[in-house]
Amino acid sequence: MATPKKKVGRPAKKKLASAGIGDTIKKFTEAIGIKACEGCNARARFANKAFPFNVKKGEMTRDQYDQWTEFKSKELKGLLDIEMDFIQDTYNAVNHTGLIPCRNCGGHGWNQLIANIDSHYSKY
């Protein structure tokens, strides 16, 4: 009986897991030679949010990680509604919850949400 030959070639690249259908479409179009523009990236983010793949509780997608990196780079003196929306959405997505925090109370509750997201963020 003949021994099967080993395939020789370069090692496969490790690929990032798709956060949703948008990432999958983006990977496909890039594989066939279509480079993503800013509009394509925005559509991919929208599609990922609309049709996400299951991500384990406590894990961040690449998109969430990148957005949190950008958020943390800003110097905040207070939270605007849009920033509270972002924190709430990120917290709920990472922790698989439906928490709606009070927007009129002091910053302590928001600081706890930020600390929780930071604890997941620091794992990467």
matplotlib code that plots the C-alpha trace (Angstrom):
import matplotlib.pyplot as plt

x = [0.0, 1.4, 1.9, 0.1, 2.3, 2.6, 1.6, 4.5, 4.0, 3.8, 1.9, -1.7, -2.3, -4.3, -7.5, -9.6, -13.0, -15.9, -18.1, -21.0, -22.0, -20.4, -16.9, -17.6, -18.6, -15.6, -13.2, -14.8, -14.6, -11.0, -10.2, -11.4, -9.4, -11.8, -10.3, -12.6, -13.1, -14.5, -18.1, -17.5, -16.2, -19.2, -21.5, -19.6, -20.0, -23.7, -24.2, -22.2, -24.5, -27.7, -26.6, -23.9, -22.4, -22.4, -19.5, -18.8, -19.9, -17.0, -15.3, -14.9, -15.1, -12.3, -14.7, -15.6, -11.9, -11.0, -13.9, -13.0, -9.4, -10.5, -12.9, -10.1, -7.8, -10.2, -9.8, -13.2, -14.3, -17.9, -20.1, -22.3, -25.4, -23.7, -20.8, -23.3, -25.0, -21.7, -20.7, -24.1, -24.1, -20.6, -21.2, -24.4, -22.9, -19.8, -21.7, -24.8, -27.1, -29.8, -28.8, -30.2, -28.2, -29.5, -28.3, -29.1, -27.1, -23.5, -20.7, -20.0, -22.2, -20.8, -17.3, -18.2, -19.4, -16.2, -14.1, -15.9, -15.3, -11.7, -11.3, -12.4, -10.4, -7.2, -7.3, -6.2]
y = [0.0, 3.4, 6.0, 9.3, 12.1, 15.1, 18.4, 20.8, 24.6, 27.6, 27.4, 28.6, 32.1, 32.2, 34.1, 36.2, 34.8, 36.6, 38.7, 38.4, 38.1, 41.5, 40.1, 36.9, 38.9, 41.2, 38.2, 36.7, 40.0, 40.5, 36.9, 37.5, 40.8, 43.5, 45.8, 47.3, 51.1, 53.0, 52.5, 48.8, 48.7, 50.7, 48.2, 45.3, 46.8, 47.3, 43.8, 42.4, 44.2, 43.1, 39.5, 38.6, 35.2, 33.7, 35.0, 33.5, 35.5, 37.7, 37.7, 40.7, 40.7, 42.3, 45.2, 45.7, 45.6, 48.2, 50.5, 50.2, 51.0, 54.2, 55.1, 54.7, 56.9, 59.9, 62.1, 62.3, 64.9, 63.7, 61.3, 62.4, 60.4, 58.9, 57.7, 56.3, 54.5, 53.1, 51.9, 50.3, 48.6, 47.3, 46.1, 44.3, 42.7, 41.4, 40.2, 39.0, 41.1, 43.7, 46.2, 49.7, 51.9, 55.1, 58.1, 60.6, 59.1, 59.9, 58.4, 55.5, 53.1, 54.1, 53.7, 50.1, 49.3, 50.8, 48.8, 45.6, 46.2, 47.0, 43.7, 41.8, 44.2, 43.6, 39.8, 40.5]
z = [0.0, -1.0, 1.6, 1.0, 0.0, 2.3, 0.8, 0.5, 0.4, 2.6, 5.9, 5.9, 7.3, 10.5, 9.7, 11.9, 12.7, 11.0, 13.3, 10.9, 7.3, 6.5, 7.3, 5.3, 2.2, 2.6, 2.8, -0.3, -2.3, -1.3, -2.2, -5.8, -6.0, -5.0, -2.4, 0.2, 0.3, 3.2, 1.9, 1.8, 5.3, 6.5, 4.8, 6.3, 9.8, 9.2, 7.9, 10.9, 13.3, 11.4, 10.9, 13.5, 13.9, 17.4, 19.5, 22.9, 25.9, 27.1, 23.7, 21.5, 17.7, 15.7, 14.8, 18.5, 19.5, 16.8, 17.8, 21.5, 20.7, 18.9, 21.7, 24.3, 22.4, 22.9, 25.9, 27.5, 30.0, 30.1, 28.2, 25.3, 24.4, 21.4, 23.6, 26.1, 23.2, 22.1, 25.6, 26.2, 22.8, 23.3, 26.9, 25.8, 22.8, 24.7, 27.7, 25.9, 28.0, 27.5, 30.1, 29.9, 32.3, 33.8, 31.9, 34.7, 37.5, 38.2, 36.2, 38.6, 36.7, 33.4, 34.8, 35.8, 32.3, 30.8, 33.3, 32.4, 28.6, 29.4, 31.2, 28.1, 25.8, 27.8, 27.0, 23.4]

ax = plt.figure().add_subplot(projection="3d")
ax.plot(x, y, z, "-o")
ax.set_aspect("equal")
plt.show()
